Each structure stands twice: as C-alpha cells, then as structure tokens.
C-alpha cells in the first residue's frame, strides 16, 4: 500500500485554520506574520517572542527574543545577541529572513519537569474505519541552554506520565490533562479535515505554561516518530506503527 498523506508546510495557514474556529482560539498563542509593525506590537505586549520560519521544521532557524533592562536579547541555538533598539533588532531579523517568510509568536513560559522546560506531542492518526484517534502522547524535554525542545536540538524524549511526575502539578492533573489533550487532538484533526482532504496523521506540539494551561504551538502534518525509539518502553512506538500500517506509512 502506498503512503499518501497531505502535507501543509505553512505554519501561518494552519494557524489561521485554528483561529477561524472559536473553540481553538483560546489555545493558540498570539501569532502574526513578521514585519516591522508586528514586531513592535508583539514586543510592546509580551516579554518574550519567537521568530520562526513559516515553512520550517525540526526547530531550526528559530530565534527567541526577550526583553531586557537595556533593550532586547535574541537567542538562536546557544548564540545570543543584544540590541538596544527595536530598529536594530528588526534590521538583523530581516537580514536573517532574507526572502523567506517568518512568523512572530508570543513566547510561552513553559512548565518544567525536574527543572527543565518541556512540551508535548499529541499524535493523531486515522484508524481502519477512517476515524480520528489520539494514539499517543509523549514529551520533548529541552536542553535549558537551547531555544526549542526538539530532539534535533538536543532535546530528550520521555513518556507523558514520567515527565509530569517531575512537575509541581497535582497527581490528579496528569490524567485530566491527558484526556483533554487527546480530545483536543481529535478536534484539531476534524478541523483540518474541513479545510483540506487527505491527512492520515497529525502531530500537535502543545506547550503547558507554568499554570498548566495548554497552548497549541503548531500542528505538524508529517510528524516524526523515530525519536520514540529512544524510549526503553517501545509500546508507544509500536502503537503508532500499528496505526500507520493501516494507511501505508510503515511497512
């Protein structure tokens, strides 16, 4: 069976699909296309802003901008640069972007597990009947010196429950949040199906802020699962694989 699944690279297009639906609006951090006016507005409103490629993947070329007493501090990977004015910052970001399209997104103060920031991947797949199922939740624990939690950026993959055990949230919070995120995953799948046909699988990147509120950072239409091989317990990997075989992604 040949694997066919729609791929939409534009993060802006996918964000707009969610923003059109009032149910999802509360889950999407403020996101705008990158230009000088939007950069000024975002920095006026938020203490940290992410500058990310509209069509990027794997956490590459993402820059975090933080307000400081003296202006702004940008960070990409482990490299940091200071700016005293928005104009200087804009000029450098614009030069970095070149002809590529970029987005600005409000930074989320990520919850931490054993002192390290993490976010959550919700895998949403189709079953044999063609219905959406949230098949797996796992976490990506960031290297505190890096800007993103991605595996390719030195992040570590863990199970959801193991990660939540290292947080300050109450024990009852974990199963409640797991149910909520699985429902959210199925709902996003249905939303995407209304806009475009042919998605067999989706990967929601969800941030929990320090208060335990979930935010959809982005939705991947070709989510990678190979990092799950690093887990001792192969159940999650095997489960995703078994669903993927229905639609031909995995032999």
TIVO-801866 format. One line per 4 residues: number of its first residue (from 1); their letters; for each residue x, z, y of C-alpha. Coordinates in steps of 0.5 Angstrom, whole numbers. Each point is the difference from the previous one (the first is absolute). Layout:
BEGIN
NUM	A	X:Z:Y  ...
// end
This chain:
BEGIN
1	XXXX	0:0:0  3:-2:7  0:5:5  -3:-1:6
5	XXXX	-2:5:6  -1:-1:7  6:2:5  -1:1:7
9	XXXX	6:2:4  -2:1:7  -1:8:1  -4:-2:6
13	XXXX	-5:-4:-4  -1:5:-5  0:6:5  -6:-4:4
17	XXXX	-4:-1:-6  0:8:-1  -1:1:8  -7:-4:-1
21	XXXX	-3:5:-4  -1:7:3  1:3:-7  7:-2:0
25	XXXX	1:1:8  2:7:-1  5:-1:-5  4:-5:4
29	XXXX	6:3:5  -1:-4:7  4:-7:-1  1:-5:5
33	XXXX	4:-7:0  7:1:3  0:-2:7  3:4:7
37	XXXX	-7:2:2  -2:3:-7  7:3:-1  -1:4:7
41	XXXX	-7:2:-2  2:3:-7  6:4:3  -5:3:5
45	XXXX	-4:2:-5  4:2:-6  6:4:-2  3:-5:-5
49	XXXX	-2:-7:-1  2:-5:-6  2:-7:2  -1:-4:-7
53	XXXX	0:-8:-2  -7:-3:0  3:-3:-7  5:5:-2
57	XXXX	0:3:-7  5:6:-3  0:4:6  6:-5:3
61	XXXX	0:-1:7  -4:6:2  2:4:7  -2:7:1
65	XXXX	-1:1:8  0:7:2  -1:3:7  6:5:2
69	XXXX	1:4:6  4:-6:3  -4:-6:-2  0:-3:-7
73	XXXX	4:1:-7  -1:-6:-4  2:0:-8  1:-5:-5
77	XXXX	2:2:-7  5:5:3  2:-3:6  -2:3:7
81	XXXX	0:-3:7  -2:4:6  -4:-3:6  -1:3:7
85	XXXX	-6:-5:2  -6:-4:-4  3:-6:3  7:0:-3
89	XXXX	-4:2:-7  -4:-6:1  5:-5:1  4:3:-6
93	XXXX	-6:0:-5  -2:-7:3  7:-3:-1  0:3:-7
97	XXXX	-7:-3:-2  2:-7:2  -5:-5:-2  -3:5:-5
101	XXXX	-7:3:1  0:8:0  -5:6:1  0:7:3
105	XXXX	-3:5:-4  -1:8:2  5:4:-4  -3:5:-5
109	XXXX	3:7:0  1:-1:-8  -2:6:-4  6:3:-4
113	XXXX	2:2:-7  6:4:-1  2:-1:7  0:-8:-1
117	XXXX	-5:-5:3  -5:-4:-5  -5:-5:0  -5:-2:-6
121	XXXX	-1:-7:-3  -7:-1:-3  0:-5:-5  -7:-4:0
125	XXXX	-1:-5:-6  -6:-4:-3  -2:2:-7  -2:-5:-5
129	XXXX	-7:0:3  3:-2:7  -2:7:3  5:3:4
133	XXXX	3:6:-2  6:5:3  4:0:-6  6:5:2
137	XXXX	2:4:6  8:1:1  4:3:6  6:-3:3
141	XXXX	5:6:3  4:-2:6  7:1:1  0:4:6
145	XXXX	5:-4:4  -4:-6:-1  -6:-3:4  -4:-2:-6
149	XXXX	-1:3:-7  1:-7:-4  3:0:-7  5:-6:3
153	XXXX	1:5:6  3:6:-5  -7:3:-1  -2:3:-6
157	XXXX	-6:-1:-5  -4:6:-2  -7:2:-3  -5:2:5
161	XXXX	-1:7:-3  7:1:0  1:-2:7  -6:4:2
165	XXXX	3:7:-4  5:-1:6  -4:1:6  -4:5:3
169	XXXX	-7:-3:-1  -4:5:-5  -1:-2:-7  -7:-2:1
173	XXXX	2:-5:5  4:-4:-5  -6:-2:-5  -4:-1:6
177	XXXX	4:-5:4  2:-4:-7  -8:-1:-1  0:-2:8
181	XXXX	6:-5:0  -3:-3:-7  -7:-1:4  4:-3:6
185	XXXX	4:-5:-4  -6:-3:-4  -4:0:7  6:-4:3
189	XXXX	0:-5:-6  -7:-1:1  1:-1:8  6:-5:-2
193	XXXX	-5:-4:-5  -5:-1:6  6:-3:4  4:-4:-5
197	XXXX	-1:-2:-7  5:1:-6  3:7:1  2:2:-7
201	XXXX	3:6:2  2:4:7  5:6:2  -3:4:5
205	XXXX	6:4:4  -3:7:2  3:5:5  -2:7:-1
209	XXXX	1:3:7  2:8:0  -7:2:1  -2:-4:-6
213	XXXX	-4:-6:3  1:-7:-4  3:-6:4  0:-7:-3
217	XXXX	7:-2:3  -1:-7:-4  -3:-4:-5  5:-4:-5
221	XXXX	-3:-6:-4  6:-1:-4  1:8:-2  7:1:-3
225	XXXX	0:5:-6  7:-1:-3  2:7:4  -5:4:-5
229	XXXX	5:-2:-6  4:6:3  -5:5:-2  1:4:-6
233	XXXX	-7:-1:-2  -2:-7:-1  -8:1:0  -1:-3:7
237	XXXX	5:-6:-1  -4:-1:-7  -7:1:3  2:-5:6
241	XXXX	3:-5:-5  -6:0:-5  -5:-2:6  5:-5:3
245	XXXX	0:-3:-7  -8:-2:1  2:-4:6  7:-3:-3
249	XXX	5:3:5  3:4:-6  1:-4:-7
// end
